[in-house]
Amino acid sequence: MTTTTLAVLVPLLPFLSAVAGLLLGRTAPGFVRPLAVLPTLTSLVLAALVAVRQGGGAAVDSATELTPTGSVPIELALHIDGFAALVAVLVGLVASCVQIYSTGYLRDDPRYPSYAALVSLFTSAMFLVVYSGDLIVLLVGWEVMGICSYFLVGHYWETPEARAASLKAFLVTKLGDVPFLIGLFALATDAGSFRITRILGTVASGGLDHPTLIALLLLAGVAGKSAQFPLHTWLPDAMAGPTPVSALIHAATMVAAGVYFIARLLPVFEASQAAMVVLAVMAAVTMTGSVLAALAQDDIKRVLAYSTIGQLGYMTGALAVGDRGAAVFHLLSHGAFKALLFLAAGVIIHAAGTNSLAAMSRMRNLRDRVPDAYWTMTVALLALAAIPPFSGFFSKEAVLVAAEHVVTGHTEHAPAAAGWIVLVAGLVAAVLTAAYAMRLWLLAFRGRGIEAPDHGRQPLTMTVVLWVLAIPSLALGGFTFRLLPDWFDGRDLGPTLTTSVLGTGLALVGGIVTYAAWRHTTTLTARVPLGAVAAHPKGDAAHVEAEAIATHEPAYGDIAYASDPADPGRLLLGPLHRHAAAGFHLDAVYSALFVRPVQAGASLVRFLDREVVETYVRGAGALPRWLGAAVRRAQTGNVQTYVSALLAGTVVLAVAVVLATTGA
């Protein structure tokens, strides 16, 4: 088969799997799991074959006109370069792992058939976004992912949290999609085509008439889809969905689509210096705000959600300094270790037996109960914190090096202001990322919360997937950063001494300070019986107090005891903790600025409709009804009454005639 044929089959197989799963889910449930897993695995193999054939060389282009439009044509087009080939492999790998993992995680879920079909459709849509060479076809995949996320986030629709989260995810992303669609049409109008290759050719020749406006409109859609400030608030709430869905959305689909889109069309954004600065500011605010919020969350999935927002900020920061190779490199490594983090969190939640026990403050003795999750999550957290030699170190260093090159003038792809903004924000985020990664590890595996009942060992399909994803989390960066330039733009992605020392040093500082804060204890003094002091010189507070009540000894003494380790996030953030835990109250701000005015306007319209419009309509019908009632009362059926009325009318007419004649 040709490379083009293989590439067509990659999104087609999951799509057919989704259709078959929806049709056969009730009638033939035994086929649901094979239909979910096998086509996705096959797509992964085919995507790998496409990547091998493409080999980082010339892009594979193929197109056929979909329909004549009379103006700008819409084409079914493929454009597979090194970026597309590798991202498709990542999508296939994560989607396959999620489907395999879900067979165990949701084995008793009655809605598993529809869930698996939607995951397959989600995967197909992301493949379409990755391989598409036409922006309208890309938009189709973009929007299909949006509706799939709505259904998947709301999978547990019985709970109000899931219903609210699915609506919020849909509405916030659609808020960004409206200007995004306008930007696509404006871009196609200037370029005369929706084909990506022709658009890039137009940009290279200086043919764009409104680059700043187009870039800012497109950024609105990217901010919504990739959860960047200020449209990022939907992503933490989306954790109400099943944990495998979180892994899929965060690691390889949906949120990665916006970053990938900018990487595809980066010359469009580079045509406007203002747009690059706006992109840098958006990335910096996203990075710093999200890592502070992650440090204050108690729910393990919300920590990982804010972590995703921050890592996406690194990717958009790399794009803001004009290095799409560094951005996609971090996208690839992040996809591996973030999928691992979410799936390991799913194992923890599964061990607790309920999604409500994802609060880290309530976890206890999990290291021994979920050893696979413990070791693999440790690897993923080290990658997240960018500790060498794990994959996150090399990809994050590539972002910092790209910003450093702009600052030092080694490249002119972006303004120096953008370089400084990204570099400073990236270093600050490096400290805080290591801090919340260490906090998560300590609270999850060395916490002293309430021990949940043991629900037994997890299915093999769940634990095997963790070790599969641990391999790229550990080895992806070190083995590939020297090979990736051949697949991308040819720029060196290796770390430099300056950024390596700064980045790693700051990460170590963040981790060590967090550990020290966790070990911080408060010494308290209790007045207890001397017998209790002798028997329990190091007893905990509850035991000492119980002993004091039981003995009633007349002689008392003082005993010093240590409290349980405090939450390091609360100690490190201080008074900022309350605001960071609430996401800096952005939801409240948006509610005050947008939700309440819309609700007030709706209430006004409802009042006017009920009290004014309906009153007019009711009045228009009431007047004829009243007149009819009056006439009906005159029709009594009494002949004497009719004759009397006739005589009275005759008299009145006669009098009127006489008066008229006399007056004449």
Disulfide bonds with the S-S distance in Angstrom:
none
